[in-house]
């Protein structure tokens, strides 16, 4: 929330994951495969669930618009 989120776009660089990591952003569900980069709308209701046996590792990068 706030001015910070208005000025920056958020990206996730997926370093490691498993097939049971699911992001929910409002009503949309998405698995982010390893080795991909995703723009992520962190201004809306969101969460992540990891039902797998391994951790997920993401590098989160905020870039000024």
C-alpha positions in Angstrom: 0.0 0.0 0.0 1.0 3.6 -0.2 3.2 5.7 -2.5 5.9 3.1 -2.8 3.7 0.7 -4.7 2.5 3.4 -7.0 6.1 4.2 -8.1 7.5 0.7 -8.5 6.7 -2.5 -10.4 7.6 -5.8 -8.7 9.2 -8.8 -10.5 9.8 -12.3 -9.2 12.9 -14.2 -10.6 12.3 -17.9 -9.8 15.5 -19.5 -8.6 14.0 -22.8 -7.3 10.5 -24.1 -6.8 8.4 -27.2 -7.0 5.2 -28.1 -8.8 3.1 -27.5 -5.7 3.9 -23.8 -5.3 0.9 -21.8 -6.3 0.5 -18.0 -6.3 -3.0 -16.6 -6.0 -3.6 -13.0 -7.1 -7.2 -12.1 -6.6 -9.0 -15.0 -8.4 -6.1 -16.0 -10.7 -3.9 -19.0 -9.7 -0.4 -19.4 -11.2 2.6 -21.7 -10.8 5.8 -19.8 -11.7 8.3 -22.4 -13.2 12.0 -22.3 -12.2 14.1 -20.1 -14.5 11.3 -17.7 -15.3 10.7 -14.0 -14.5 7.2 -12.7 -13.7 5.7 -9.2 -13.2 3.7 -9.5 -10.0 0.8 -7.1 -9.1 1.5 -6.7 -5.4 -1.2 -4.0 -5.1 -4.1 -6.5 -5.0 -4.9 -9.2 -2.5 -2.4 -12.1 -3.0 -0.8 -15.1 -1.3 1.4 -18.0 -2.0 1.0 -21.6 -0.9 3.7 -24.3 -1.0 2.4 -27.8 -0.5 5.6 -29.3 -1.7 8.5 -30.9 0.2 11.1 -28.3 -0.9 11.5 -24.6 -0.4 10.9 -22.0 -3.0 13.6 -19.3 -3.7 12.7 -16.1 -5.5 14.7 -12.9 -6.0 12.2 -10.1 -5.7 13.1 -6.9 -7.7 11.3 -3.6 -7.5 11.9 -1.3 -10.5 10.9 2.4 -10.5 8.3 3.0 -13.3 
